[in-house]
Amino acid sequence: YDFSINSKGIIAYIINDELYIQDIHGNNKSKLLDSDTPISMPRWSPDGKYIVYLEGWLGYPAHLVEDFHLAEIYKIDIDTKDTLRLKNNDVMENFPSWKPIA
C-alpha cells in the first residue's frame, strides 16, 4: 500500500490503481479515482484540498505494455474529483511532493 495522512487525520491510499480517502478509524471511505494505468505515491497538499500522485509506468519496458507512457504527476481536487496533469514530458517523474507553506 502507498498512503499519505493529512493534518486532519484523513488517509489517502491506493489499492489496485484506485485512489481512496478515509479517516484514520476506517470510516467515511470514498473512492476518488479509478485508473486504467498504474497510480502511486499519493501526497496531500498542505491545505488538505488536493492530492498529487503519479500516473503511468515506473520502469516497465515499453515493448511489454500496449499503452505505455512514463509516470507523470497529476493533481486531484478532493471535493470535485477534477484531475490535472502537472507535468507532461519525456522524463519519468518520481516522488511528487508539496512545497511547505511559509
N, C-alpha and C positions, 0 to 999 in steps of 0.2 A: 504494500500500500504506500502511496505517496500522499502526504497530507500537510496542511498548514492550519494553525489556530490563530484567530484574531484576538484582539484585546477584550472582546465581549464573550469569549469562550465558545465561539462558533467554529466548527471544524469544516474545512474544505478538503475533500479527498476524492480520489479517482479509483474506480473499480471497473475493469473491463471497458476502458475508454469511455466511461461515463463520469461526469463531474457532479458530485453531490455536496450539499452542506447540511449540517445538523448541529444541535447543541452538544456540549460535552457529556450530557446524560443520555444521549442517544435519541432524543426527542426532536420533533419538528424537522424530519428528514425531507429534503427537497432535491429533485434532480434538476440541475441547471443546464446540462449539456450531454448529448449523446453523439459521439463522433464516429465516422467511418474509418478514420485513421487514428493511430495511437496518440493519446494525450498524456501528459505527465507534468510534474513539478508545479502544482498549484501554489500560488503565493498571494496572500491578502494584501490589498493596498492599506496604507496607514489609516485611512478614514473608514475602512471596512465596507466601502461601496463597490469595489471591484476585486476581481481575481485575475492575475496573469497566469498563463500556463503555456506549455509547449504543445504544439500540434504538428505531427509529422514523424518521420522515421529518424531514429537515432542510431546510425551506424549500420543499418541494413544495406546489403549490396543492392544496387538499383536493379540488376537483372533478375532478382528474386521476387520483386514486388511490382505488380502491374501498375498501380497508381502511385509510383514512388515520388515523394518530394521530401526534401530535408526539413527538419524541425524548424518551425518559425514561432515567434512569440505572438500570442493573442491576448486580448483583454476581454473579460465578460462583465457586464453590469449585472449585479445580483438581483436587482429589482425588475429590470426589463428583459433580462437574458440576452440582450443585444451583444454581439461579439464584434471585435475589431482587430484585424491583423496589424500589429505594431511594427513588424519587420517583414520585408519581402526582398530577399536577396539570394545569392547562390552559396551562402555560407550557412552551415548548420549552427543554429543558435542553441544555447545551453544555459541552465541556471538563471532563469528570469528572477528579478528582484526589484524592489522599490527603493528609491532614494528616501531616506528619512526626512520627515518634515522638521524644519528648523524652528 
